[in-house]
Each structure stands twice: as C-alpha cells, then as structure tokens.
C-alpha cells in the first residue's frame, strides 16, 4: 500500500514538473531554438515571390522558377536569359537533382538500308517545396535550345519562344518533383543492309 502511494506521488510530481517545463518553454522565447536565417529570409520573401496568376487551382499564386532554380517575380525576367537582382535563390524551396547527360546511337531498318542517328539526352529533376500556407503552382521555365525537343513525362503545358513552361501544383508544406528531359538527334548517313539481314 505504501509502495503504491509512493508511486502515485512520484507520478503526480513528475507530471507537474513536465507541465512546468513545457509551460516555461512556451512562455520563454529564449528557450525555443531560433529558425535558420534562410527560413526567415524565405518566409519574408514569399509575398514577393508568389505572384497572382488567375489559376483557380493555385489560390496561393504562382511561383516562377528558372532553369537554375532561381525564383522570379514573373515570367518576363527569365525570357531575357540574364541574372537580375530580382532572381531569388533558396535551395530549401527549389534545387535540382540528377542533372545528367548521355549519348547513344539508334539504328532502325528502313527501305533497304539501316537508318542511323546519334542521340544526346539531358535530364534533370526539380525538387520544389511549398512553404506557404496555401496551394501554389510552380511554373518551371526550361529553355529549349534549337534542335532540341522536350522528351519527358509530363510534357510542358506550353512551349513558346524557345522556352518550355511546366506547371506543377503543391499543397502547403508539400514537396513535389518535376522530371525534365531533352533530346537532340543528329541523323547519320544510312548504311546499306547486307543480303540476309543486318
């Protein structure tokens, strides 16, 4: 009986101590760890970054992203192809993973000859985080060089003046990924198919 009373008294004391510590931490700002400076800058920059765009699926607005993960106030800044002071970089909101390049040869039988081409492929994946309190649309603007085509799933929403525009939606706190692939094909001189097949 005495042991049970001691155990009960200890539990009451421990609960009171825990409540005091939690209450003290909540009322003592110096006890809470300060957020990293990048978070402060990011949160402060969001009203400037998110632009209204008339998209009913993105009540938080549009966040324009260039090929280097620079956050822009609108699409016109990216069209110049030059970095301006209005470009805002924050790897917590956008960074690129898997930036790769590969080459291979493709051959396919044609009319009595083997059609050949050298193919170069560039691929990258944008990792985008919505740190706002509303659903937003990231508008990723990927320049497409002459002779290259977008070869990825999803396809861009629009290709205009040498730029592919991808729109990706993210809920508050959600991280989304966008794979972008480009392909360049150089046709080679066909090879005759020998009798009996290649």
VEXDREN-2710 file (C-alpha; in Angstrom, 1 decimal):
% VEXDREN-2710
k/r/px/py/pz
1/UNK/0.0/0.0/0.0
2/UNK/2.8/2.4/1.0
3/UNK/4.6/1.5/-2.2
4/UNK/1.5/2.3/-4.3
5/UNK/1.2/5.7/-2.5
6/UNK/4.9/6.5/-3.2
7/UNK/4.5/5.5/-6.9
8/UNK/1.3/7.7/-7.2
9/UNK/3.1/10.6/-5.5
10/UNK/6.0/10.3/-7.9
11/UNK/3.8/10.2/-11.0
12/UNK/1.9/13.4/-9.8
13/UNK/5.3/15.1/-9.1
14/UNK/6.7/14.1/-12.5
15/UNK/3.6/15.2/-14.3
16/UNK/3.7/18.6/-12.5
17/UNK/7.4/19.0/-13.3
18/UNK/6.8/18.2/-17.0
19/UNK/3.9/20.6/-17.3
20/UNK/6.0/23.4/-15.7
21/UNK/8.9/22.8/-18.2
22/UNK/6.5/22.7/-21.1
23/UNK/4.7/25.8/-19.9
24/UNK/8.0/27.6/-19.3
25/UNK/9.4/26.8/-22.7
26/UNK/6.2/28.0/-24.3
27/UNK/6.4/31.4/-22.5
28/UNK/10.1/31.8/-22.6
29/UNK/11.2/32.8/-26.1
30/UNK/14.9/32.3/-25.4
31/UNK/14.2/28.6/-24.6
32/UNK/12.9/27.9/-28.1
33/UNK/15.5/27.4/-30.8
34/UNK/15.7/30.1/-33.4
35/UNK/14.8/29.1/-37.0
36/UNK/17.7/29.2/-39.5
37/UNK/18.3/32.5/-41.2
38/UNK/17.4/31.0/-44.6
39/UNK/13.9/30.2/-43.3
40/UNK/13.4/33.7/-42.1
41/UNK/14.5/35.1/-45.5
42/UNK/12.3/32.6/-47.3
43/UNK/9.2/33.4/-45.3
44/UNK/9.8/37.1/-45.7
45/UNK/10.3/36.7/-49.4
46/UNK/7.1/34.7/-50.1
47/UNK/4.8/37.7/-50.7
48/UNK/7.3/38.9/-53.3
49/UNK/7.9/35.5/-54.9
50/UNK/4.3/34.2/-55.2
51/UNK/2.5/36.1/-58.0
52/UNK/-1.2/36.1/-58.7
53/UNK/-1.9/34.3/-61.9
54/UNK/-5.6/33.7/-62.2
55/UNK/-5.2/30.0/-61.6
56/UNK/-8.2/28.7/-59.6
57/UNK/-6.2/25.6/-58.6
58/UNK/-3.5/27.7/-57.0
59/UNK/-5.1/30.2/-54.6
60/UNK/-1.6/30.9/-53.1
61/UNK/-0.4/32.2/-56.5
62/UNK/2.3/31.2/-59.0
63/UNK/6.0/30.8/-58.2
64/UNK/8.1/31.2/-61.3
65/UNK/11.3/29.1/-61.4
66/UNK/14.1/29.4/-64.0
67/UNK/16.4/26.6/-65.2
68/UNK/18.9/27.2/-62.3
69/UNK/16.1/27.1/-59.6
70/UNK/16.1/30.9/-59.4
71/UNK/12.7/32.2/-58.1
72/UNK/11.4/35.0/-60.1
73/UNK/8.6/37.6/-59.7
74/UNK/7.2/36.8/-63.2
75/UNK/8.0/35.1/-66.5
76/UNK/9.5/38.1/-68.2
77/UNK/12.7/38.1/-66.2
78/UNK/13.6/34.6/-67.4
79/UNK/12.9/35.5/-71.0
80/UNK/16.0/37.8/-71.1
81/UNK/18.3/34.9/-70.1
82/UNK/20.2/37.2/-67.7
83/UNK/20.5/37.1/-64.0
84/UNK/19.0/40.1/-62.4
85/UNK/18.8/41.3/-58.8
86/UNK/15.2/40.1/-58.8
87/UNK/16.2/36.5/-59.0
88/UNK/16.0/34.9/-55.6
89/UNK/17.8/31.6/-54.8
90/UNK/16.7/29.4/-51.9
91/UNK/17.6/25.6/-52.1
92/UNK/15.0/24.9/-49.5
93/UNK/12.3/25.9/-52.0
94/UNK/14.0/24.7/-55.2
95/UNK/17.0/22.6/-56.0
96/UNK/18.0/20.3/-58.9
97/UNK/18.9/16.6/-58.5
98/UNK/20.1/14.1/-61.0
99/UNK/21.5/16.5/-63.6
100/UNK/22.8/14.1/-66.2
101/UNK/23.8/13.9/-69.8
102/UNK/24.1/10.7/-72.0
103/UNK/24.7/9.8/-75.6
104/UNK/23.8/6.7/-77.6
105/UNK/23.3/5.6/-81.2
106/UNK/19.9/4.5/-82.6
107/UNK/19.5/2.2/-85.6
108/UNK/16.3/1.2/-87.3
109/UNK/15.7/-0.7/-90.6
110/UNK/14.4/1.4/-93.5
111/UNK/13.8/0.7/-97.1
112/UNK/16.8/-1.5/-98.0
113/UNK/19.1/0.4/-95.6
114/UNK/19.8/0.9/-91.9
115/UNK/18.8/4.4/-90.7
116/UNK/21.2/5.7/-88.0
117/UNK/21.3/8.6/-85.7
118/UNK/23.3/9.8/-82.7
119/UNK/21.1/10.9/-79.8
120/UNK/22.1/13.1/-76.9
121/UNK/19.8/13.2/-73.8
122/UNK/19.9/15.7/-71.0
123/UNK/17.8/15.1/-67.8
124/UNK/17.3/16.8/-64.5
125/UNK/14.8/16.7/-61.7
126/UNK/13.5/19.9/-59.9
127/UNK/12.6/19.4/-56.3
128/UNK/10.1/22.0/-55.2
129/UNK/8.8/22.8/-51.7
130/UNK/5.7/24.9/-51.0
131/UNK/6.4/26.7/-47.7
132/UNK/3.4/28.9/-48.0
133/UNK/0.1/28.4/-46.2
134/UNK/-1.9/27.9/-49.5
135/UNK/-1.7/25.7/-52.5
136/UNK/0.6/27.2/-55.2
137/UNK/1.6/26.4/-58.7
138/UNK/5.3/26.3/-59.6
139/UNK/5.9/27.4/-63.1
140/UNK/9.2/26.0/-64.2
141/UNK/10.7/27.7/-67.3
142/UNK/13.2/25.5/-69.1
143/UNK/14.9/26.9/-72.2
144/UNK/15.0/24.5/-75.1
145/UNK/17.9/25.1/-77.4
146/UNK/17.5/25.0/-81.2
147/UNK/17.5/21.4/-82.5
148/UNK/16.4/20.0/-79.1
149/UNK/13.0/18.7/-78.1
150/UNK/11.4/18.1/-74.7
151/UNK/11.3/14.4/-74.2
152/UNK/9.9/13.8/-70.7
153/UNK/6.7/12.9/-68.9
154/UNK/4.9/15.1/-68.1
155/UNK/5.2/17.2/-71.3
156/UNK/5.2/21.0/-70.8
157/UNK/2.0/22.9/-70.6
158/UNK/3.3/25.3/-73.3
159/UNK/6.4/25.8/-75.4
160/UNK/6.9/29.4/-76.5
161/UNK/9.8/31.4/-77.9
162/UNK/12.3/28.6/-77.1
163/UNK/11.1/28.1/-73.5
164/UNK/9.1/25.1/-72.2
165/UNK/6.7/26.0/-69.4
166/UNK/5.8/23.3/-66.8
167/UNK/3.1/23.9/-64.2
168/UNK/3.3/21.8/-61.0
169/UNK/0.9/22.1/-58.1
170/UNK/1.9/21.8/-54.4
171/UNK/-0.2/21.9/-51.3
172/UNK/1.1/23.7/-48.1
173/UNK/4.3/22.0/-46.9
174/UNK/4.3/19.6/-49.8
175/UNK/7.4/18.7/-51.8
176/UNK/6.9/17.9/-55.5
177/UNK/9.3/16.7/-58.1
178/UNK/9.4/17.5/-61.8
179/UNK/11.4/15.4/-64.2
180/UNK/12.5/17.3/-67.4
181/UNK/14.3/15.6/-70.2
182/UNK/15.5/17.0/-73.5
183/UNK/16.7/15.1/-76.6
184/UNK/18.8/16.1/-79.6
185/UNK/19.0/13.8/-82.6
186/UNK/21.7/14.0/-85.3
187/UNK/20.9/12.0/-88.4
188/UNK/23.8/9.9/-89.8
189/UNK/24.4/8.5/-93.3
190/UNK/22.3/5.4/-93.7
191/UNK/24.1/2.0/-94.1
192/UNK/23.1/-0.5/-96.7
193/UNK/21.6/-3.7/-95.3
194/UNK/23.6/-6.6/-96.5
195/UNK/21.7/-9.5/-98.1
196/UNK/20.3/-11.8/-95.4
197/UNK/19.6/-9.0/-92.9
198/UNK/21.7/-6.7/-90.7
END
